[in-house]
Amino acid sequence: MKLLTKTSLIILTISIIVVYAGNLIFFHISKQMIEDHIDNELTNQMHKLPAFLEQSDSKQDYILLDYEVEKEPLKKSATIEPTFLDTVLYDAEKDKYLPYRAIKFSHSVNNENHKITIFKSLLSSDKLVKRFATVSIAAVAFIVLLIYMMNQYVFEKIWSPFFKNLRKVENYDIKNDEKLQLESSEIEEFEKLNKVHTEMVERIQKDFTNLKDLTASTSHELQTPLAVIKGKAELLLQSNHLSEEDLNTANTILNTTKRLAQLNQSLLLISRIENNQYEERVEVDFNEVLNRVTQNYEALFDAGQYQLTLDINPLKVWMNQVLADVLISNLLKNALMHGRKGGEISISIKNGVFTICNPGEPLSMPKEDLFKRFAKGSGDKNSTGLGLEIVQEICNYYKIPITYDYKTKLHCFSLDFNSLSIKTINN
């Protein structure tokens, strides 16, 4: 949930609760005040009525707006203390019962004891209470809306530099040589956060550059000693004075050196990709690349008795020729190394999507670890564990979506080249 949404919800919730509680208290206080006022009026009428009744026995002669009077005979010994009550009376004109507040008491007139009840209509006071409620609800809605709009305005005004800087940090590429420029703010905490972000990015960028240079330099410097070791091992294998055990040892050294050289070349390639050393782009015909790579691996196809099935449509992309060859080569090599011997390897190019599938058992590792460095899904000692990482690096470099799926006992990799296709670029 976004900060603005969370803050707005909290403020609105608190506002609604506070305003609702305040209106509820105001409603009860108003109702109580109206009730007290009516009780005072009824009490005044109770004090005035006996004097009038002593002059007239007819209650019809006692006329007062909104009041009704009832007089009933009562035993001489009976007395009724003044008591207030809520009741309803039938209104023949409106043909319905209406609410009344009443006071009942006893009084002796001309030696006759009576129970007297004075009724006061609550119709006007109920209307007043309803109006209060309507106005209160409207006021609550207006206040809540006003608070929400003010919160939105104040939040966006104050937090605007923060969100702008957040987007800059999100979109900042650590490989970029340009310095991270953040907008200043009047808020002290935001300025402190900007300083922390800037210093942190500079440290990370410095460490990244040092590590990048170290990797490139190390990989480059390792090539010469590896070549020397390989040459010496090959000379030993040609010697006629070595025992069989010594020849096996020399052969192991040679194979290990070859694998180490492959590993070094792979790391050097990854480093160069990360260093943007393959910026040159040309029109690459993927059909030609695929034809060239499959010819290079023809011996491996024959050795594993693989069947190659092609279903390809023309596809031309705008990218580096070397990386295009490496990309297809690594995907095909991965299919050959991890595919079931005698199985079918299928390659298709449809609607700008390159797909390669090979049969095999399910992964022995989590799917999420497939593209990680030195991850191996088999016990092949010749595998460097960098093939798919190189594929991932090239895809990230060109922002090519890559997906992996395993179904019907087939491992399938799909690459969407639509963003790089010549057709897309021309359009």
N, C-alpha and C positions, 0 to 999 in steps of 0.2 A: 504494500500500500504506500502511495506517495505521501511525502511529508505534509503537503498542503491539504490533501484529502483527510489525513489522520488528524491534523490540527483543526480543520474545519468541523469535522465530526465531533471532536471533543468539545469545542467551543459551543457548537449548536446544541449538543446534548445537555451541557451544563446550563446554557441559556434557557432552553425549554423547561428544564426542571425548576430553575430559579423563578422564571416568569410564571410558570404554571402554579408553583407553590404560592407565589405572591398573589396571584389572581384568586386562588382558592381562599386564601386568608382574607383578602379584600372582599370577596363574595360573602363569606360567612359574617364578617364584621358589618357589612352593609345590610345584610338580612337581619342581623341582630339589632342594628340601629333602627331599622324600619319597624321591626316587631316591638321594640321598646317605645317607639313613638306612638304606635297604635295602642299599646297598653296604657300609655299615659292619657291618650284621648278617651279610651274606654273608662278609665278611672275618673276622669273629669265628668264624663256623662253619668257615671254611677252616683257621683255626689250631687249632680244637678237634678237627676230624674226623680228622686223621692219627693222633693218639694213640689214638682209639677204633678205627681201622682196624687198628692194630698188634695189638689184642686180639681182633678178630673180622674174618673175611673176608666176612661176609654184611652187605650194606647194609641188609637188612631189620631187622637188629638195631639199626640206628641210626634211632631214631624221634624226630622233632621236628616240631611243628605247623607247617604251611605250607611245609615243606621237602621236596625230593626230591633223592636222590643217585644219580649214575651213576658206575660205575667200569669203565674199559675198559683192557685190556692195552696197554702202550706199549713201544716199543723202549728198551733200557737207555740208549742214547746220546741219545735224544730227551728234550728238556725243554720244558715249556710254562710261560711266565710267567703269573702270575695275570691273567686277562682277564675283564672284565665284558661281558655281552651281553644283548640282549632277544630272547626267543623265545616260542614257544607250545607247549603240551603238550595232548595229547588227554585229556579227562576222560570216562571211560567212564560214570560215574554220571550226569553231566549231558549226555552225548552231544554234546559240542562242545569246540572248542579254547579254552583259556584262556591269558591272557597271564602270562608269567613273566619274572623277572629272574634271571640266572645268572652264576656265576663258575666258570671252568675253570682248572685248574692241573695240574701233574704231581707225583707223589709215589711214592717207592719204599717198598714194604712187603715185608718178608721177601725181600730181594734181587730183588723184582719191581717193575718200573716201571709205573705206572698213570696214566692220564688220569682225573682226578676232576672231575665237574661237580656243583655244588650249585645247585639251583633254588629260588627263592623266589616264591611266588604273588603276583601284582600285583592280584588281584581286589579285595581289601579297599582297597588304595590307589587303584585306579581308581574305586571307588565313592566314596571320600573326595574325589577330584578332581572327580567329577561333582557331588557335593553342594556343593563349593566354587563350581563354575560356576553351579549353580542359584541358590545364595544370592547370588552376585555379580550375576546378571542381575536377580533380584528387587530387590536393593539399588539397582542402576542405575535401574530403572524407578521405584522409590520416590523416589530422589533427584531424578531429572529431573522427576517430577510435583510434588514439593515445591518445587523451584526455580521451576517454571512458576507454581504457585499463589502463591508468595511474590512473584514478579515482577509478577503480575497485581495483587495486593493493594497492593504498594508503589507500582507505577506509577499505579494509579487514585487512591491516597491522595495522592501528591505532585502528580500532573498534573491532578487534578480541577479546581482553580481555572482552570488554563490552558484546558481544554476548555470550561468554562462561559463564560469570557470570549470564547473563539473563536466560540461560538454567538451571543453577544450582538453581537459585531462583524459577523458574517455577516448577522444579522437587522436590524441597525441601518439605518434609513432616513435618508439625509443630509438629506432634506427635513423631518425631524422636528425640532421646536424643542427637544425635551427633550435634556438633556445625557447623553452616554454614561456609564453607571455600570458600572464593572468591579469584580469582587470582589478583595479584597486577598489576598495570599499571603505565607507565611513565606519563600518562596524569593526571594532578592534579584534573580535574573535575571528572574523572572516579574513582580516589582514594577516593574522597569525597563522591561520590555516593555509593561506596562499604562500606564505614564507616556507612553511613546512613542506608543502607540495613541491615548490620550486627546488628546494634543497634536496629533497628525496629523489626527484627526477634527475637532477644533475649527478647525484651519486650513482644512481642506477645506470645512467647513460655512460658515465666514466667507467664503471665496472664492466658494462657490456662491451665497450670499445676495447678495453684491455683484454678481456677474455676472447673477443673476436680476433684481435691481433695475435694473441698467444696461440690460439688454435690454428690460425693460418700459418704462422711462422713455424710452429712445431710440426705441422703436417708437411710443410715444404722442406724443412731441414731433415726430416726422417727419410725422405726419398733417397738421398745419397747413400746413407749407411745400409738401407734395405737393399739397394741395388748391389752394393759391395758384397753383402752377405749372400745374396742370391747368386752372384757370379762365382764366389768362392765355393759355394755348395755344389754348383753345377760342375766346377773343375774337379772337385773331390769325387763326384759320381763318375767322371771319365777316367779316373786313375785306376791302374791295374794292380796296385799294391795294397788295396784295402780289403779287409775281410768282409764277409757278408753282413756281420753285425755293424761294422763301420759304415757300409753302404746304406743300410737301413737307417742308421742315425743321420747320415748326410741327407737322405731322402726326406726324413722327418723335418730336418732343418729347412730344406728347400720348400716343402709344402707349407710349413708354418710361416716362412718368410713371404710366400705368395699371398697367404691369407692376410698377413699383417699389412702387406702392400695394398691389398684390396680395401682393407679397413681404413688405411690412411687416405687412399684416394676418395673413399666415400665421405670421410670426415672433411676432407679438403673441399669436396664438392658442396657439402652442406654449408661450410663456412663461406664459400664464394657466393652461394645463393643468398645467404643472410647479409652479405656485404654488397649486394646489388651489383655484382660484377657481370651479370648477364642481361644488361639493360637493352642490348641490341635486339631488335625484333625484325623478322622478315616474314614473308608469306610462306607458310609451311603446309605442304600437301600431306595430310595424314595417311593417305593411301600409299604414298611413296615411302614414308617413314615405316609404316607397318610392313610393307614388302621387304624393305632393307633389313629390318630387325629380325623378321622370321627367317630370312636366308642366313643370318649370322648364327641363329640357334638351330639350324637344320640338323646338326650332328646330335644335339640334345633330343630333338624330336625322334630321331631314328633310334637313339640309345634307349629311350623310355617307351618306344613304340606308341607315341601319342598320335592322335588323329586331330588335325587342325581343321576347324570349320569356320569359314568366313562368310559374313553377311554384312557387307559394308556398302555404304553410300558415300559419294564424294564429300570430303570435309577439308576445308582450308582454313587455317587459323593464323592469327598474327601473334607470334611468339618467337623466342630464341630457338634456333635450329638445334643447338646442342642439347638444351633442356628437353625439347620435344623427343629427341632420340633417347635420352636417358629415361624419360618418363615411360615411354612405351617399352623400352628394354627391361626396366625393372619390373613392370607389371607382368610381362611375358615370362621373365626369369622366375618370378615368384610363383606363377602358375605351373611352370615346369618342375620346380624344386618341391613344391608341396602338393602337386596333383598326383592322383593315383596312376601308376604306370599302366599303359595300355588304354587309358581313358581318353575322353574327347575334350579338347580345349576349344571353346567357341569364342569368337570375337565378332562383335557387331558394332556398326556405326549407323545410328538412325536418329534423325532429327537433331543432329549435333551432339548426341550422347554416345560416348565410347563405353562399351561394356565388354569385359573379359571374364569368362567363367571356366572353372576347372573342377572336376570331381574330387572329393576327399572327405575325410572324417570331420566331425565338428571340431571347432577350435578347442585347444587345451588351455586356453587363457581367456580372460574376460574380453569381450568385444571391444571395450573401451581402450584396452592396452595394445591393440593390434598395430597402431601406428607409432607406438612409443619406441624410443631409441633402445637398441639391443634386445628388443622383444623377439622371441623365437617361438614359433608354433610347432616346431618339430625338433628332432634330435640331430639334424644335419649339421655336421661339424664344419662344413664349408660355408655355411651361412654366416654373414657378418651381423645380421639382425638390424641392418640399416637400410635395406632396400625399400621397405614401405615407408620408412621415415623420410627418405629422399623424395618419394612420390608425394608424401604429404607436404613437404617443404615447397616443392614445385607448385603444387595446387594452391597452397597458401600465398605463394609469391604472385600468382596470376589470378587469385581469387576464383579458382575453379572448384565448384561444389563436387565433393567425392563422397560416395556412399558405399557401404559394404553390406551384403546380405547373404544369408545361408539358407537355402531352401532346396528341397528335393535333392539333397546331398550334393549341392553345387555351391562353391564359393564364388561369389560374383562381386566385382568391383565396377562401379559406374562413375564416369566423369562427364560432367555437363560442360561442353565447350561453347555453348551458345554465346556467352559473353565475349569470347575471343574470335568467333568465327568471322570470316571476311564478309559474309552476307550480312551479319548483324552490324558490323562496323560501317559498311557502306550504307546501310539503311539509316 
